[in-house]
Amino acid sequence: MKPLNPSSIRAPFARYSHGCEVPAGQRLVLCSGQLGIAADGTIPEGVREQADLCFANITAILAEAGMTLKDIVRINAYVTDRAHMKGYMESRDAHVGEPPPASTLMIVSGFTLPEFKVEIEVVAAAPEKRRKPTRAATAPKF
């Protein structure tokens, strides 16, 4: 991706880009919002731990498409209190590489369970994978 940070506007408030250009020929993955819940159903108390779980879930989703967190071009994150911004941003900065993707952070009134403090959704882009020919495509025709 190509970060877009025009010098004619104020620099980003934190470690994100104002925009990101995705080159032609890229495939996109759009991840639904992920909450800080482990596979066994446990929900950690801390926002940083919840955000780390969100990024772990996103890592698993992107891996299904042959992508990694380095392929993220956009993050939308939601926290339930301004006090949770720091923990979320620490997690984001620990998980998301350079250049930083475009990003939005909003404070919301809540999620499906009151224990949830953060939700994160992403868009990722990576070069088109070369598809292996299927057996039918490579079988001799009679």
C-alpha positions as CSV (number, residue, x, y, z in Angstrom):
1,M,0.0,0.0,0.0
2,K,1.0,3.6,-0.5
3,P,0.3,5.8,2.6
4,L,-1.3,9.2,1.7
5,N,-0.4,12.0,4.1
6,P,-0.6,15.3,2.2
7,S,1.5,18.1,3.5
8,S,-1.4,20.5,3.0
9,I,-3.3,19.0,6.0
10,R,-2.4,18.5,9.6
11,A,-0.3,15.4,10.3
12,P,-2.1,12.4,11.9
13,F,-2.7,12.6,15.6
14,A,-1.2,9.2,16.2
15,R,0.5,6.4,14.3
16,Y,-1.8,6.0,11.3
17,S,-2.0,7.3,7.8
18,H,-4.7,9.7,6.5
19,G,-5.3,7.4,3.6
20,C,-3.9,4.4,1.8
21,E,-3.8,3.6,-1.9
22,V,-4.2,0.0,-2.8
23,P,-2.5,-0.8,-6.1
24,A,-4.3,-2.4,-9.0
25,G,-4.3,-6.2,-9.0
26,Q,-4.7,-6.5,-5.2
27,R,-7.3,-8.7,-3.6
28,L,-9.2,-7.5,-0.5
29,V,-10.2,-9.1,2.7
30,L,-12.8,-7.4,4.9
31,C,-12.9,-8.6,8.5
32,S,-16.0,-8.2,10.6
33,G,-15.5,-6.5,13.9
34,Q,-13.6,-8.7,16.3
35,L,-14.3,-8.6,20.1
36,G,-11.8,-9.5,22.8
37,I,-13.0,-13.0,23.5
38,A,-10.9,-16.2,23.5
39,A,-11.9,-19.4,21.7
40,D,-12.9,-20.9,25.1
41,G,-15.3,-17.9,25.7
42,T,-13.2,-16.1,28.3
43,I,-13.1,-12.3,28.2
44,P,-10.1,-10.6,29.8
45,E,-10.7,-7.6,32.0
46,G,-8.2,-5.2,30.5
47,V,-8.7,-3.3,27.3
48,R,-5.1,-4.0,26.1
49,E,-5.7,-7.8,26.6
50,Q,-9.0,-7.6,24.8
51,A,-7.4,-5.6,21.9
52,D,-4.6,-8.2,21.7
53,L,-7.2,-10.9,21.4
54,C,-9.0,-8.9,18.7
55,F,-5.7,-8.7,16.7
56,A,-5.1,-12.5,17.3
57,N,-8.5,-13.2,15.8
58,I,-7.8,-10.9,12.9
59,T,-4.5,-12.7,12.4
60,A,-6.3,-16.0,12.1
61,I,-8.9,-14.6,9.6
62,L,-6.2,-13.0,7.4
63,A,-4.1,-16.3,7.5
64,E,-7.1,-18.1,6.0
65,A,-6.6,-15.8,2.9
66,G,-2.8,-16.1,3.0
67,M,-2.4,-12.6,4.5
68,T,-0.8,-11.2,7.6
69,L,-1.3,-8.1,9.8
70,K,1.2,-6.4,7.5
71,D,-1.4,-6.4,4.7
72,I,-3.9,-4.2,6.7
73,V,-4.8,-1.0,4.8
74,R,-7.6,0.2,7.1
75,I,-8.6,-0.2,10.7
76,N,-11.9,0.8,12.3
77,A,-11.8,0.5,16.1
78,Y,-14.4,1.2,18.7
79,V,-13.9,1.6,22.5
80,T,-16.5,2.2,25.2
81,D,-14.6,4.9,27.1
82,R,-11.9,7.5,26.4
83,A,-9.9,5.7,29.2
84,H,-9.6,2.7,26.9
85,M,-8.0,4.6,24.0
86,K,-4.4,4.1,25.5
87,G,-4.7,0.3,25.8
88,Y,-6.2,0.0,22.4
89,M,-3.5,2.2,20.8
90,E,-0.7,0.3,22.5
91,S,-2.0,-3.0,21.1
92,R,-2.5,-1.5,17.6
93,D,1.0,-0.1,17.6
94,A,2.4,-3.4,18.8
95,H,0.6,-5.4,16.1
96,V,0.4,-3.2,13.0
97,G,3.6,-2.5,11.0
98,E,4.9,0.2,8.8
99,P,3.6,2.1,7.0
100,P,0.7,2.5,9.4
101,P,-2.7,2.0,7.7
102,A,-5.6,4.4,7.6
103,S,-7.5,4.3,10.9
104,T,-10.6,5.5,12.7
105,L,-11.2,5.2,16.4
106,M,-14.6,5.9,17.9
107,I,-16.1,5.9,21.4
108,V,-19.3,4.0,21.5
109,S,-21.9,3.4,24.2
110,G,-21.4,-0.4,24.3
111,F,-21.3,-3.8,22.7
112,T,-23.4,-7.0,23.0
113,L,-22.0,-7.8,26.4
114,P,-21.0,-5.1,29.0
115,E,-17.6,-6.9,29.5
116,F,-16.5,-5.9,26.0
117,K,-14.4,-2.7,25.9
118,V,-13.1,-2.8,22.3
119,E,-14.0,-4.0,18.9
120,I,-11.7,-3.9,15.8
121,E,-12.4,-4.4,12.1
122,V,-9.9,-4.2,9.3
123,V,-9.5,-4.2,5.5
124,A,-6.4,-5.9,4.2
125,A,-5.0,-6.0,0.6
126,A,-2.4,-8.3,-0.9
127,P,-1.3,-9.3,-4.4
128,E,-3.5,-11.7,-6.3
129,K,-2.5,-15.2,-5.5
130,R,-1.7,-17.5,-8.4
131,R,-4.3,-20.2,-8.3
132,K,-3.2,-23.7,-8.9
133,P,-5.1,-25.3,-11.8
134,T,-7.8,-27.7,-10.6
135,R,-7.6,-31.3,-11.5
136,A,-10.4,-30.9,-14.0
137,A,-8.5,-28.2,-15.7
138,T,-5.3,-30.2,-16.0
139,A,-6.9,-33.6,-16.8
140,P,-6.5,-34.8,-20.4
141,K,-9.6,-34.4,-22.5
142,F,-10.9,-37.4,-24.5
